[in-house]
Amino acid sequence: MGRGDCPRRTLVLVPKAAQALHLAVDEAALLGDTRLAPEHLLLGLMGPHEGLAALILASLGVDLVGLKGRITEATCRSMASRARRN
């Protein structure tokens, strides 16, 4: 059975997952990116500092503000590099 033979299903997200995905899309748009990448998903998961992902990262000693800054910096550099190649 090939991939095309699988019946299509509607993906239903729980509210917190939908919120994280919407935040990821917002982060991508804020950075001027037209694609949704893993870094945007991480930013979306980190969005609300009271969220589970943010709490887990903080409990592991991750500086959430610093991490967000580094992700944003790296994403902007990557986009600038892509733009120069095009």
Buried (B, 14 or more C-beta within 10 A) or exposed (E): EEEEEEEEEEEEEEEEEEBBBEBBBBBBEEBEBEEBBEBBBBBBBBBBEEBEBBEEBEEEEEEBEEBBEEBBEEBEEBBEEEEEEE
